[in-house]
Amino acid sequence: MDGKSASSIVLRNLRRRKQLTQRALSQRSGVPQPTIAEIESGRREPTMSLLSRIAESVGETLQVRVVPLPRFSAVATANQIAERLTVSSDQVPSPGSRKDSALRSLLDLRDALRRCNEEEYFQLTEQPPSLVGDTRWDALIAAVVEEESTRRDVGPPRWTNDQSRFTKPFWYVAEIPELHDWELAGSPASFIRHGVLASESELESV
């Protein structure tokens, strides 16, 4: 689980255990209510000092346990994609280059899932990744994990069915209209279900 997801769960559970509204918690901690709402929704990752300050305002102490994040997990992939899509223009000059870099992270995940054993597969896919801020990419991550679940004949993780991980209208990964029929014909079923169109051969060659 990444920092945003973990912070969201910790803060929400803390507030409910103390039977406080977001506004009441804001008044006690001195942290603006919109900030608390953003943390609880997973849209903002707070610093440890901020989270600790909120906890201490209601008589609690924050304990942190650091666990290494598998390099090719769905969580790590979402983090990498979010970073690569928002990298500054002086580092990666064009939107196309940023997209290619993000696709590389996605394909690394797909390759890792195909190589790993069953235990490793669940370790890499069990935790829900944070949303990257673009439903097309959130849908693509879910499609890759669901595709591998189907190949292994196991049920996909619950998070792959969240409505936030489907995109409409269809997203053709190739930006060339002449390739769209080819993508539609060659897309895996899980990709089509999530609204992403990319042919099998295209996924292997990017």
PyMOL commands that set and color helices and strands:
alter all, ss='L'
color gray80, all
select helices_A, chain A and resi 3-17+22-29+33-40+48-57+74-85+95-115+118-125+135-152+158-161+163-165+177-186+189-194+200-205
alter helices_A, ss='H'
color red, helices_A
select strands_A, chain A and resi 171-172+196-197
alter strands_A, ss='S'
color yellow, strands_A
deselect
rebuild
show_as cartoon
